[in-house]
Structures are given as C-alpha cells and as structure tokens.
Amino acid sequence: MFRFIIQNSRWLAAGALLTLLSSFGQTYFISIFAGEIRSAFNLSHGDWGAIYGFGTFASAVAMIWAGGLTDIMRVRRLGPIVLAALAASCLFMAFNPWVALLPVVIFCLRFTGQGMSTHIAAVAMSRWFVVNRGKALSVASLGFSIGEAAYPLLVVALMVFFAWQGIWIFAALLALLSIPTLMWLLREERSPQSMASEGQSAGLNGRHWTRNQTLAHPLFWFMMPAFLGQSAFGTAFFFLQVHFAEIKGWEHFQLVAMFPVYTGVAIGSMVLSGILLDKLGTARLIPYFQLPMIVAFLQFSYGQSLIAALVGFVFLGLASGANATLPNAFWAEFFGTKHLGSIKAAAAAAMVLGSAIGPIITGILLDFNLPLEIQYIAIAGFFGFSSIMMWVGISRARRSQQT
C-alpha cells in the first residue's frame, strides 16, 4: 500500500484534493452556518429545510447531464473549471443579499461541491486504476475524512474573529488557489489517458455498457435502494444531530466530541475495504457493506448512554468508509469504464437526490409527531431490505454472466 501511494502520489493527491474541496458543498459544512443564514434571511427551520432540499434536488437533476462531461474531457481541463465554479459559488453565498436567490446559491454549492468535485475524483480513480482501483479510491477519499475532521473545528474557531460571510470568502480563495496545484499534479495525466479507448476495462459479459443500457439492466435498480438510502439517511442523521442530542438528554458538544471517532473508523474502513476490494472483487463485498448501518441506527434508537452512541458511531464509520470505495468501484467493474462518467452521473444524481430527501422525510415525520427513535428503527429495517436487494441483484448478474 505504501509503495503504491509513493509510485502514484501525483494522481492520488489530485483525487484527494478534489474530495477535500468538495467539502464546501457538503451538508456537514453548509449546516455549520445554518443559524447565521436563518437569522440573516429571517427563515424558519422549515423554510431553510425547503430551500436546502430544492437546491439539492436541482443539483441532482443537473448532475445527470453534467456528469457525462468526464467521458469527453480530461480531468486536467474539467477539474479547474469545476473548482473555479465552486469558488464563485462560495462568493455567491458570501455576497448574496436576497433570500429569493438562496435556493440558487445552494444549487451552485451542491452541484459544484458535493456533485461534480466528488464525481470527477471517483471517475478518475476508477478509470486510471484497474488492478488497484480499490486502493486508489480509498486514498483519494481521504479528502472527505480530512475535511470532516478539520473544517468544522476550523470554521468554529474562525467564527470567533470573522463574520460568517468572511469564512465563505476564505473558502473561495482556497478553491481558487488549489487550481494551480491541481494542474501541476496533473501536468502529465496518468496513462491510460481518460480518452484512450484501448485503456478502458470492460464490464459484464466483456461489454462496454452505455448509460441507457445500464439503466435498462435490472442490476442498476437492485442497487438503487442502497445508494439512495446511504446518502439520504446518513445526511439526515447529521442534519438532525442537535435534535438527536436533545431527545437523548445530552449536550450537543458531547455528541460532537464523538465525531473524530467516527472519522477515524471511517478512514480505517476506507483503507481496509480498498485493499479487500482489490483482492476479492466488488461482487463479494458490496452486498454486505450496509449491514453496519443496521447496528448503528438500532444503537441510536435504543441506546440511552453516550457509550451506546459511541458504538453507533463506530458502526456508522464502518459503513461510511466502505461507501467511499465499493459503490464507485462497482460501476466500473460491472459496466466498464468507457462510458463510466455518464453511468456514474446517474448514480451520483441518486446520491445527491438522497441527500435532499432524507432530511425532508425525517423532518416531515417529526412534524407529524413520529419520534426520531422510532424512525431510526424503520431506517435500520430499510438497510436490511437494501442489503437483500443488493445480494439478489449481484447473484442474478453473476449467474447471467456465467450462462
């Protein structure tokens, strides 16, 4: 693993840089400013949730088209364009004076950050690396973990000295200053080139599947509950963290203090799943990667102590780390890399859509007085269902390939 990182450090660092900068469009980063945004624009919790959900949903729709650009543009060209757009989105948030434009601001941040920056990194790692695809995805995904661990603490510290709008200006500057770094890292784009057809790896039955063919295959729809649910309910958990601490009778900082444990476990799971993926293949691992989510949400539901919550975070981290590698490798392994950008764009749209509807669903159910702890039991049941669906879909696909 160490030798692999050293030999490929330039391209792996480019992927990690993109995932790190995607933080500016991720829920955990934007939600830090929720109180200040609501106060500045005189929004209720419901207003803010609706605006956030609408902007995120619109970005999911845009991803279906824009994600295919990774099939026709090199990362060295597309990456800087997306980072420049991300910087402009951060400035849009900092200087926007009108509440009517706030959904557009959220759309821009979610599309350029959570959507395209993440998508480009995942497609690049999946396409550039075949034998070591799992390791590449796990290393590049460290940017997510670094952002989750560092940015909230840094932002809270900066908010003591600067207005919240000023921090978005800092974010924009960081994105802009990272463009020359990305171009330098990719001054020689990894071979095989992203546009070289001879370097593409095939999928099921030795075919290079198009997006329309993939959407027509039953396996795609067997996998959708898992990919949609991970994003939806993982986002919802962190979106409602303050309410979760309140109903358990804990101080919010006691819950937040467990986040580094979650991040540490996620990093370990990310690296381990990447190594196992290269040894065992995606098909043997992916049907089981959401089983820890069942344990996590049952712990969050029934547990009343901080120790129980800590156990829940450990299992949540196990699933989160595996989620950074296995789904991304799945599309390349089963449907090939020739049209990977457009194929994964559909999956990325589902992921972004999930992050929009998760908080909305849980919020509406709370308004109808369905306790969060009861919801978490149902969510655990959903992940049991999604795991069965993955197992059935993978089994059917492998049998059809052998006949």
JOJOHU-V981236 format. One record per residue. N is the residue number from 1. SS is DSSP state (H for helix, E for strand, C for the rest). Layout:
N;SS
N;SS
//
This chain:
1;C
2;H
3;H
4;H
5;H
6;H
7;H
8;C
9;H
10;H
11;H
12;H
13;H
14;H
15;H
16;H
17;H
18;H
19;H
20;H
21;H
22;H
23;H
24;H
25;H
26;C
27;H
28;H
29;H
30;H
31;H
32;H
33;H
34;H
35;H
36;H
37;H
38;H
39;H
40;H
41;H
42;C
43;C
44;C
45;H
46;H
47;H
48;H
49;H
50;H
51;H
52;H
53;H
54;H
55;H
56;H
57;H
58;H
59;H
60;H
61;H
62;H
63;H
64;H
65;H
66;H
67;H
68;H
69;H
70;H
71;H
72;C
73;C
74;C
75;H
76;H
77;H
78;H
79;H
80;H
81;H
82;H
83;H
84;H
85;H
86;H
87;H
88;H
89;H
90;H
91;H
92;H
93;H
94;H
95;H
96;C
97;C
98;C
99;H
100;H
101;H
102;H
103;H
104;H
105;H
106;H
107;H
108;H
109;H
110;H
111;H
112;H
113;H
114;H
115;H
116;H
117;H
118;H
119;H
120;H
121;H
122;H
123;H
124;H
125;H
126;H
127;H
128;H
129;C
130;C
131;C
132;C
133;H
134;H
135;H
136;H
137;H
138;H
139;H
140;H
141;C
142;H
143;H
144;H
145;H
146;H
147;H
148;H
149;H
150;H
151;H
152;H
153;H
154;H
155;H
156;H
157;H
158;H
159;C
160;C
161;C
162;C
163;C
164;H
165;H
166;H
167;H
168;H
169;H
170;H
171;H
172;H
173;H
174;H
175;H
176;H
177;H
178;H
179;H
180;H
181;H
182;H
183;H
184;H
185;H
186;C
187;C
188;C
189;C
190;C
191;C
192;C
193;C
194;C
195;C
196;C
197;H
198;H
199;H
200;C
201;C
202;C
203;C
204;H
205;H
206;H
207;C
208;C
209;C
210;C
211;H
212;H
213;H
214;H
215;H
216;H
217;C
218;H
219;H
220;H
221;H
222;H
223;H
224;H
225;H
226;H
227;H
228;H
229;H
230;H
231;H
232;H
233;H
234;H
235;H
236;H
237;H
238;H
239;H
240;C
241;H
242;H
243;H
244;H
245;H
246;H
247;H
248;H
249;C
250;C
251;C
252;H
253;H
254;H
255;H
256;H
257;C
258;C
259;H
260;H
261;H
262;H
263;H
264;H
265;H
266;H
267;H
268;H
269;H
270;H
271;H
272;H
273;H
274;H
275;H
276;H
277;H
278;H
279;H
280;H
281;C
282;H
283;H
284;H
285;H
286;H
287;H
288;H
289;C
290;C
291;H
292;H
293;H
294;H
295;H
296;H
297;H
298;H
299;H
300;H
301;H
302;H
303;C
304;C
305;C
306;H
307;H
308;H
309;H
310;H
311;H
312;H
313;H
314;H
315;H
316;H
317;H
318;H
319;H
320;H
321;H
322;H
323;H
324;C
325;C
326;H
327;H
328;H
329;H
330;H
331;H
332;H
333;H
334;H
335;H
336;C
337;C
338;C
339;C
340;H
341;H
342;H
343;H
344;H
345;H
346;H
347;H
348;H
349;H
350;H
351;H
352;H
353;H
354;H
355;H
356;H
357;H
358;H
359;H
360;H
361;H
362;H
363;H
364;H
365;H
366;H
367;H
368;C
369;C
370;C
371;C
372;H
373;H
374;H
375;H
376;H
377;H
378;H
379;H
380;H
381;H
382;H
383;H
384;H
385;H
386;H
387;H
388;H
389;H
390;H
391;H
392;H
393;H
394;H
395;H
396;H
397;H
398;H
399;H
400;H
401;H
402;H
403;C
//
